[in-house]
Amino acid sequence: KHDSYWVENLLVQELEHSDPPFRLCLHKRDFVPGKWIIDNIIDCIEKSRKTVFVLSQNFVKSEWCKYELDFSHFRLFDENKDTAILVLLEPIEKKAIPQRFCKLRKIMNTRTYLEWPTEEAEHA
């Protein structure tokens, strides 16, 4: 939620208004009210072709993000599906990623990920 402004106002706008547009699942509008959060997460990841993770300092501090990553990791490695797209919102040293995110480290070491430019002129 700490990165929600960037996600909602930049990433989502760009992806949903591209040509062709991407259809995104966002918790604010697509989670079923009254359903357990973890069940919403699992259902949405299962129904999605890809899962985009916006990696930041806030991400590695979030327990909910850990659940999402754990479930996506199952699909990525155990079901042999290439479903995760990693976007590094800000520089994060791999050694700064907490031990409990060992799966994230593995994904970062084995998959190509996108890095959001630190220079504003490079954002376009």
Stockholm file with secondary structure:
# STOCKHOLM 1.0

chainA/1-124         KHDSYWVENLLVQELEHSDPPFRLCLHKRDFVPGKWIIDNIIDCIEKSRKTVFVLSQNFVKSEWCKYELDFSHFRLFDENKDTAILVLLEPIEKKAIPQRFCKLRKIMNTRTYLEWPTEEAEHA
#=GR chainA/1-124 SS CTTHHHIIIIIHHHHHTSSSCCCCCCHHHHSCTTSCHHHHHHHHHHHCSCEEEEESHHHHTCHHHHHHHHHHHIIIIISCCCCEEEEESSCCCGGGSCGGGHHHHHHHHHSCCEECCSSGGGCC
#=GC SS_cons         CTTHHHIIIIIHHHHHTSSSCCCCCCHHHHSCTTSCHHHHHHHHHHHCSCEEEEESHHHHTCHHHHHHHHHHHIIIIISCCCCEEEEESSCCCGGGSCGGGHHHHHHHHHSCCEECCSSGGGCC
//
